[in-house]
């Protein structure tokens, strides 16, 4: 048992290229920055919500009053500034944690008004992990300033990537366990999934919101929703399969398919998942970007030669 635990720990801290952590910083921080800024008006509108609707969650549990419009504007400005600097990898040891905290503050406050956005949680956790790592040591302004000098041991770049992967897998397993805890086998055998799709369609129609035409169309075919329930449990309970190289790609494809299916049936988007970002810690990103850069360089080198030939004719 001790030997197995030691091997697991050694595997967890096995070195990875710092570029992988750097690209994860760019993608995850870039997504989180855009996600909030594109909804800035929605965040600012919270200043005018009725006080009785305020249900503080997370770090706002101890705050009994809502924030003013000026306070929210200041938070958004600070968020945009630190996010831009952290995204570029400038003074990341300061800007990274500052951005992660502000991101958590804004998301927690927006979720304190009676509607919890479950799709935001995983992205917020990934931002916190990256902010506590050396994600600014490569593909960053900090790396250029150091002129390529090594900033840390190679082990520093492996554990954050693997921790992000573990958190991704756990989020799916916890979701499945929650379903089974409250519904048991009835999640599969009953009309729970079918009723959820019907309720969302009816709510959207009553409120005048956009509704998926596919969900109501399938409501008459009950067995489809039983199959969807089984598929959902397989995907969520099967999340640990992503740690096995031969099973990684099929599981990721199934998980992405599940989220696109949710969007098609109920128009409930999980943008972080729909874009496939939670699964990037399982992928050797630095190799993909290096290959893309090589192709771009080859095209750029060939283009002047082709331009001369074309004009010579």
Secondary structure, 3 states (H helix, E strand, C coil): CHHHHHHHHHHHCCCCCHHHHHHHHHHHHHHHHHHHHCCHHHHHHHHHCCHHHCCCCHHHCCCCCCCCHHHHHHHHHHHHHHHHHHHHCCCHHHHHHHHHHHHHHHHHHHCCCCCCCHHHHHHHHHHHHHHCCCCCCCCCHHHHHCCCCCCCCHHHHCHHHHHHHHHHHHHHHHHHHHHHHHHCCHHHHCCHHHHHHHHHHHHHHHHCCCCCHHHHHHCCCHHHHHHHHHHHHHHHHHHHHHHCHHHHHHHHHHHHHHHHHHHHHHCCCCHHHHCCHHHHHHCCHHHHHHHHHHHHHHHHHHHHHHHHHHHHC
